[in-house]
């Protein structure tokens, strides 16, 4: 059963069975036993993943500036400064998320203190951040460079604060995000016939299209949609069309953002401004059709750079960000039911396991693996191609190995530490690892986290097999996920988004759930809200297994 069909079933009064002790083998079908075995394996993977993220955070925090508490851009030539587009956008946010999942004291303490210090020390033009030098105890650049400040602000929003908000909901980080976004547009310097925009930089504008489309729904404030439409008109209704007017189109990051950004705006106006969808439909389809025509290799993945007008391949490297483009393409499929767009997604997913194991993404960098795995997970959530799941399981091991001293590209650096490569891209290692762990728990989290916990979940037809192993007595909560796209972002539907954390099993707040101890035959009843807020459990050492199953 697809995730979509499962969510429909859940919404129609779902009742689940949950066993609080290990069912005997005779009580389980062979399929259920296999699911429990896999759930236990998943728990081992989740434990390894989250502990790796904890180690990364621990050792990066050792490198923080002792006065401000801020982390440096990298641990080599940029050790003396914090900046928005790198340290704040790519590394810090996923340290925050790691702490939220594994160390509540760190989350409430040092992570929030870093945000407070960053806001106080780096805000230069109203709330817009600029690069801060630790040695100068001041801004690195004597003069204000608005282009650089606007670019850094955009990166911080899209790559860092927006993914945090999609998981945490309203928080000090979402407040920071809204403040930066408002001031970016208050200082928008570029005049167009559609109104002022913040830049002519394709990457920045693509990020703004993504952020504004989501934040419009989240806040309900029309100004965010108006700003996004200025950019949509600029690219789709004028002489800046990405495939009709660009001499070259970058289909990897630092360029491809405009493709998925325009598709997110298209999704937004489809519901909020239907007349605008009518204006955008043809140029959106023209853009995507041309990208699929000239931008892909025989496996359905994208070249780094092409000339959309001539079809010439300008950089034949394969983009690790293939999922970023396919996010937009699949979104338009969801809206307009163009089969070619769905087929493009399935083709790319179907070729990964046969042709792209141990592939040289980003010249061996963990960051390339992080982006490629993210893209596959996000799309697999919508189109569950079995071979793509095998590829993700294989390649996460390759990425994880890059944290181990014996596999480091630069032998001898950061031996026996959680640091990966010593630059801001290390944060993407944590981001994608957390995405992977959520898949392996189907969105369930355990609180408080402890280093010996191994939580894993497997979906089996209309049921869920849950395994939780602990080496000592543990008292805590099992929390189940919610439809975050609906409850936090308030999106009209769950389109695939760059840096989102896909939803797997989500509890419906208004539904009633039955939890039955299979061994004892005893039932308890919970609302969906209670599942989301957390079920209290007290466990002895050992492996505990539960079976969640939609009743008759």
C-alpha positions, 0 to 999 in steps of 0.5 A, spaced: 500 500 500 502 506 498 504 512 503 498 516 500 493 510 501 495 509 508 494 516 510 487 516 507 486 509 511 489 512 517 484 518 516 478 514 516 478 512 523 485 508 524 485 503 530 492 500 531 495 494 535 501 495 539 504 489 543 509 491 549 513 485 550 516 480 544 510 476 541 512 469 541 514 466 534 508 462 534 504 468 534 507 471 528 506 470 521 513 469 517 512 476 514 511 479 521 517 475 523 521 478 518 518 485 519 520 485 526 527 482 524 528 488 520 525 493 525 531 490 530 536 491 524 533 498 523 534 500 530 541 498 530 542 503 524 538 509 527 543 508 533 549 508 529 546 514 525 544 518 531 550 517 535 555 519 529 551 526 529 552 527 536 559 525 535 559 530 530 556 536 534 560 534 540 567 535 536 565 541 532 563 545 539 570 544 541 572 548 535 567 554 537 570 561 538 571 561 546 568 568 547 562 568 542 560 560 542 560 561 534 562 555 530 567 557 525 566 557 517 571 551 517 577 548 521 583 551 516 583 557 512 576 560 515 577 558 522 577 566 524 570 567 522 563 565 522 558 567 516 551 566 514 552 562 507 556 557 510 557 556 518 550 558 519 546 555 513 549 548 513 552 546 519 549 550 525 542 548 524 543 541 523 547 541 530 541 544 533 536 538 530 541 533 532 541 536 539 533 536 539 533 529 538 538 527 542 540 532 548 535 536 550 539 540 555 544 542 549 538 544 545 535 548 550 542 551 553 548 552 548 544 551 541 539 557 543 545 561 546 548 560 539 542 563 536 542 569 541 549 571 540 549 570 532 543 575 532 546 580 537 553 580 534 552 579 526 546 583 525 548 588 521 543 591 516 537 591 521 536 584 522 540 581 516 547 578 518 554 579 516 560 575 517 563 576 524 571 576 525 573 572 532 579 576 532 577 583 530 571 582 535 567 585 529 565 585 522 570 582 517 569 587 512 569 594 514 564 596 509 557 594 508 556 589 501 549 588 500 549 583 495 554 579 499 549 580 505 543 578 501 546 572 499 548 570 506 541 571 508 538 567 503 542 561 504 541 561 512 533 561 510 533 556 505 538 551 507 538 552 515 532 555 518 527 553 513 528 545 514 529 547 522 522 550 522 519 544 518 521 540 524 520 544 530 515 548 528 514 555 531 521 557 535 526 562 536 529 559 529 523 561 525 522 568 528 529 569 526 528 566 519 522 571 518 525 577 521 531 576 516 526 575 510 522 581 511 528 585 512 531 582 505 525 585 502 525 591 505 532 592 502 530 589 495 535 593 491 533 591 484 527 595 480 523 591 475 517 592 472 514 587 476 516 591 483 523 590 486 526 584 487 532 582 492 537 580 486 538 578 479 542 572 482 539 565 480 541 561 486 538 567 491 532 568 487 531 560 487 532 560 494 527 566 495 522 562 491 522 556 495 522 560 502 517 565 500 512 559 497 512 555 504 512 561 508 506 564 505 502 558 507 505 558 514 504 565 516 498 566 511 501 573 509 499 576 502 506 580 502 510 573 501 506 571 495 506 578 492 514 578 493 514 570 490 510 572 484 514 578 482 520 573 481 515 568 478 513 574 473 520 576 472 523 569 470 516 566 466 513 572 463 519 576 461 526 575 458 529 571 463 526 564 462 531 559 464 530 554 458 528 559 453 533 565 455 539 562 459 545 561 455 547 556 460 543 552 465 546 549 471 542 543 473 546 542 480 546 546 486 548 553 486 543 554 480 538 549 480 534 552 485 530 556 480 527 550 477 524 547 483 523 554 486 519 556 480 515 549 481 514 551 488 511 557 486 507 554 481 504 549 486 502 555 491 499 559 485 495 553 483 491 554 490 492 561 492 491 565 485 488 560 480 489 565 474 496 566 475 497 558 474 494 559 468 499 564 466 505 560 468 502 553 466 505 554 459 512 557 461 513 552 466 511 546 462 516 548 457 522 549 462 521 542 464 520 539 458 526 542 455 530 540 461 528 533 460 530 533 453 537 536 453 539 535 461 539 528 462 544 522 461 541 515 459 540 513 466 535 519 467 540 523 471 542 530 470 548 533 467 552 539 471 551 544 466 547 545 459 546 550 454 538 549 454 538 553 447 543 549 443 542 542 447 550 542 448 552 539 454 557 544 458 559 540 464 558 533 463 559 531 470 553 528 473 549 532 479 549 530 486 543 534 486 538 530 481 533 530 486 533 537 487 530 538 480 526 532 480 522 535 486 520 540 482 518 536 476 514 531 480 511 537 484 508 539 477 506 532 476 502 532 482 498 538 479 498 537 472 498 529 471 503 529 466 506 522 466 512 524 463 514 527 469 512 521 474 516 517 469 522 521 469 522 520 477 521 513 477 527 512 471 532 516 475 530 512 482 531 505 478 538 506 475 541 508 482 542 501 484 545 498 478 549 504 476 551 509 482 554 505 487 560 508 490 559 513 485 564 519 485 559 525 487 563 531 488 570 528 488 569 524 494 566 529 498 561 526 504 557 532 502 556 529 495 553 523 498 549 527 503 545 531 497 544 525 493 542 520 498 537 526 500 534 526 493 533 519 493 530 519 500 525 524 498 523 521 492 522 514 494 517 517 499 513 519 493 515 513 489 517 507 493 522 504 488 525 498 491 532 498 488 532 505 490 531 503 497 537 498 497 541 504 494 540 508 499 542 503 504 548 502 501 550 509 500 549 511 507 554 506 509 559 509 504 558 516 507 558 514 514 565 511 513 568 518 511 567 519 519 572 514 520 579 515 521 581 509 516 577 512 511 578 520 511 580 523 504 586 527 508 589 522 512 591 524 519 586 530 520 581 529 526 583 522 528 578 519 532 573 525 532 566 526 529 568 531 524 568 529 517 572 534 513 572 540 517 568 545 513 561 547 513 559 541 509 559 537 515 552 539 517 549 536 511 552 529 513 548 530 519 542 533 515 541 527 511 543 522 516 537 524 520 533 524 514 535 516 514 534 515 521 527 518 520 525 513 514 528 507 519 523 509 524 518 511 520 518 518 523 517 515 530 522 518 535 524 516 543 525 521 548 530 522 552 535 519 547 540 515 550 546 511 547 544 504 548 537 505 545 536 502 538 529 504 535 526 501 529 520 501 525 518 497 519 511 498 515 508 491 513 502 492 508 497 495 513 501 494 519 508 497 523 513 492 526 516 496 532 523 494 535 526 498 541 532 495 544 535 497 550 541 495 554 539 498 561 532 500 564 529 506 560 523 510 562 521 515 556 516 516 551 515 514 544 513 520 539 509 519 533 510 524 527 504 528 524 503 531 518 508 537 518 506 539 511 499 541 514 500 542 521 506 546 521 507 549 514 499 549 512 501 547 505 495 545 501 499 538 499 505 535 501 510 537 494 517 534 495 521 540 497 529 541 498 531 539 505 525 537 507 524 531 512 519 526 509 513 524 512 512 516 513 507 514 518 503 520 521 498 520 526 491 523 525 490 527 531 482 526 531 483 519 530 482 513 536 487 508 536 487 501 540 494 499 543 493 491 545 499 488 548 499 481 544 502 477 549 496 479 554 491 481 550 490 487 553 488 494 550 489 501 551 486 507 547 489 513 545 487 519 541 492 521 535 494 527 539 496 522 545 501 518 540 504 525 537 505 527 544 508 521 546 506 514 549 509 513 556 513 506 557 518 503 562 522 498 559 527 493 562 534 491 558 532 487 552 529 487 545 521 490 546 517 489 540 510 492 538 505 490 532 501 496 530 496 494 525 489 497 522 484 493 525 479 489 521 
